[in-house]
């Protein structure tokens, strides 16, 4: 498959065929949009759209009205190949606020498997309980320099509700967490999503990040997943491209608060 074929498959399986990301959410499909509606604590938003110049503004207004009636803040997750070409401008004009753009990167699981073990003195452990979650939170806060209580809340729910979908791991040097990451294995698709990889400053450049990718790739391949997907920041994009991930598109979230 070439990149255009993989992007079309991604749109079909992960966007048009999206599944709820939690037990308190539902997916609704029309001929124009696919959206998720969740509880106030969950994520609500537009996952896919098929619009043109003649109906884009009407559809944007319709989604605003729907979510506003529910009292929900929501996100419109756009991609550079979405139509119309000026969708972002139209969303801003309707009151949406854009967040930072990220790069959609894809790699085959089989290309990420060989030759990437953690450096000497570091081991990778699965996270299955709240003690492990706390280690992940500590690593994440030191890696990114910000509060990670959101990660604690997320994993508390996801590990209990979706243990076969969520894979969480932490890298330990002795008893000290030095990196952490997670992966989502989406049932019925060929894609595994990589999320949250971050390494504490003193361990960067020593192969921990690469080892976590290879570790998750082996798990994904063993469960029959063909592709790894990342929404990459500008910090991680060059690293991942150097590991063979291909750029398929860019994605920008637009947030609307009623």
N, C-alpha and C positions, 0 to 999 in steps of 0.2 A: 504494500500500500504506500502511495506517496502522501505527502503532507496534506494535499487537498482532500484526499480520500479520508485520511484520519480526522481532519477537521469536520468533515461532513458526518462521520461516524460519531464524533464527540457531540455535535449539535443534536443528532438523532437520539443518542442514548442518554446523555447527561443533561440535556436541556429540554428538548421536546418530550422525552420519556422520563423526566425527573420523578423521583420518588420522595415522599415526605422525609425530612431529615430528623424527625423526632415523633414520638407517639402522640404529641399534642398538636400536630400539624396535619394539614390536608393539602393535596394538590388539586387545583381546578384548571381545566383545559377548555379553551375556546378555539375557534379557527384562527384567532389573531394573537393570543397570548397563552402562556403557561405560567401560573402563579402559585405561590405557596401562601397559605394563611395559617398562622400559628397563634399560640397564646401570647399574651403580652410579654412573657419572658423569652419567647422564641424568636426565630427569624422569619419575617414575612417579606415577600417581594416577587418581582417579575423575573423569571428564569429564562424565558425565550419569548420572542415576538416576531411576527411576520407583518411588517407595516410598510406603507409607501406614503408618498407625499399627500395622497388624497384622504388617508384615514388616520395618519399618525396623531395629529392633535386631538381628534375625537377619542381615540383609544386612550391616550394619555389622560384626558379629562375623565374618562370612564373609570380608569383604575384609581385615580385620586378620589373620586366620589365613593367608590366601593370601600377602599381602606379607611377613608375618613369616617364613613358611617359605622365602621367597626371600631373606630378609635385606635387604629394601628399606625404607627410609624412603619414605613416600608422602603425597600430598596429596589431600584431597577438596575439589574446587572447587565450592562451593555457590553457588546464586543465590537471590535473595529470593523468586522465584516457585516454587522447588522445593517438593515435598511429601515428608513431612508438614511442616506449618508450624513444628514444633519440631525440625526436623532438626539445627540447630546445637546445641541443648541436648543432644540424644541423642549427637552426636559428642563433645562435651565430656565427657559422662558416661562415654564409652567410652575416654577417654584422649587425645583429639585436642586440639591447641592452636591456637586461631584466630589468624590474622594480621590485618593491617589490612584493612578492607573497602574496596572500590573500586567505582566507578560504571561500569556498562556503558553507553557512549555510542555512538550510531550516526549517521552522516551519509551522504547520497548523494554519490558522488564528484563528480557534476556540479555540486553546489552549492559545492564547495571549489576549483573551477578558476580563476575569473577574478580578476584584479586583485590579486595578491599576489606581488610580486617582492621579492627580498632588498634591504635598504637599500644605499645607495651605498657602495662599497668592500668589499662582501661578495659572494662567489660560492658556489654550491653545486656540489660535486664528487661524483661517484659513488665508492664505495669498493669496490675489487675485489681488493686485495692487502693484505699485512700492513703496508706503509707507511701505507696509508690507515686501516687498523684502529688503528694507533698514534695517529694524529691523532684518531680517534673516542674512544679511551680517554682521551686528554689532555683533550678537551672535556668528556667525561662526568664525569671526576674533579673538574674545576673547577666544573662546573655543580651537582653534587650533593654535593660535599665529602666523598667517600668513595672507597675503593679500587674500581677498575673492572677488575681483572684478570679477573674473571668474564666481562666483555664480550669481552676479547681471546680467551679460551678458546672462548667461544661462537662468535664470528665466524670464528675459524680453522677450525673444523669446518664451520659452516654454509655459508660461501662456497665451500668445497671440495666439499661434498656436495650442496648445494641451490642452485646459482647462479641457477636460474630461479625459486626460491621466495623467497629473501631479497634484499631491496633495502636497501643501506646507503648513507648519504649523510653528508657533513660540510660545514659552512659555514665558509669561510675568509675572514678579513680579512687580506689579504696572504698570508703563510705561516702565520698563527696560527689554529688551530682555535677557533671561538667557539661552535659548536653542532654537535650530531650527532643522528641519528635512524635508525631502521630500519623496515622494513615487511615483512610476510609475506603473500605472495600464495598463498592456499590453493587448490591445483588442485581443480577440480570444484565450487567454491562461488562465490558472488557477493560474498564478503567479503574485504577486505584489512585485515589488522591493523596498526595503528600502534603502535610501541613506542619507548620510550627517548628521546623528545625532551627535550633539556635545553640551556639557553643559559647561558654564563658570565655572572657578575653584571653586568659593565660593558656588556654588549650587550643586556640585557633591556629590554623595552618599546620596541624599535626595529623590530619586525616580522620578526625572524629566525625565531622559532618559527612564526609564521603562514606565512612563505614555505616552510618545510620541509613543512608540511602540504599546501600547494597543490602543491608540487613532487611529492610522493608521490602526491597525488590524480591528477595528470596521468598519471603512470606507470600507476597502477592502472586508470584509465579507458581508456587506450590498450590495455591487455591484457584489457579486457572485464569488469572488476570494477565492480559497481554500488554497493557500500556500503563505507564506512570504519568500522572498529570500534576502540574504545579502551577498555581497562580503566583508568579515570582515577583518580588520587589526588585528594585534596581540594585540592591546590595547582593541578592542571591542570584540574579539572572546570569551575570558573567560566569559565576562558578558552575552553575548547572549547564550552561552552554558548553563550557569546557569539558564537561562530563558526557557530552553527546546529546543533551536535550535539544530539541528543535523548537524554534519559535513558530507557533501557528497563528497567533492573533494577539491582540491586547484586550484587556477587559477593564472597564471603569464602572465602579458602582456609583449610582446617583441616589441620594437619600431624600425622602420627603417626610416631613414631620407635620401632621395636621395642626 
